[in-house]
Amino acid sequence: MALICEGKSSWPELVGTRAQDAAVTIETENSLVTAIIVYKTCAVTSDFRCDRVHVVVDCSGTVIATPFIG
C-alpha cells in the first residue's frame, strides 16, 4: 500500500538557492513537513516519511538536488 502525503511534495524551483532560504520556503509552503539540511556527502536514513524533506546541499550551502518529501 502506497503512502499518500498531503500538501506540496517537491520543490524543483529551489535548486541553486541557499539552504536556509529553501528550508523556510518548504516549511512555509507545506506546514506538515520539516526541512532537514544535509550535505551531499552525509548518509541519510532511507525510510519514507511524509513529514520530512531532505535539502541536499554542497559545501557552500547551495541546494544541489530537488527537495522532496520522503
Secondary structure as the mmCIF struct_conf table of DSSP 4:
data_model
#
loop_
_struct_conf.conf_type_id
_struct_conf.id
_struct_conf.beg_label_comp_id
_struct_conf.beg_label_asym_id
_struct_conf.beg_label_seq_id
_struct_conf.end_label_comp_id
_struct_conf.end_label_asym_id
_struct_conf.end_label_seq_id
BEND BEND1 GLY A 7 GLY A 7
STRN STRN1 SER A 10 SER A 10
HELX_RH_3T_P HELX_RH_3T_P1 PRO A 12 LEU A 14
TURN_TY1_P TURN_TY1_P1 VAL A 15 GLY A 16
BEND BEND2 THR A 17 THR A 17
STRN STRN2 ARG A 18 ARG A 18
HELX_RH_AL_P HELX_RH_AL_P1 ALA A 19 GLU A 29
TURN_TY1_P TURN_TY1_P2 SER A 31 LEU A 32
STRN STRN3 THR A 34 TYR A 39
TURN_TY1_P TURN_TY1_P3 LYS A 40 THR A 41
BEND BEND3 CYS A 42 CYS A 42
TURN_TY1_P TURN_TY1_P4 CYS A 50 ASP A 51
STRN STRN4 ARG A 52 VAL A 57
TURN_TY1_P TURN_TY1_P5 CYS A 59 SER A 60
BEND BEND4 GLY A 61 GLY A 61
STRN STRN5 THR A 62 VAL A 63
BEND BEND5 ALA A 65 ALA A 65
STRN STRN6 PHE A 68 ILE A 69
#
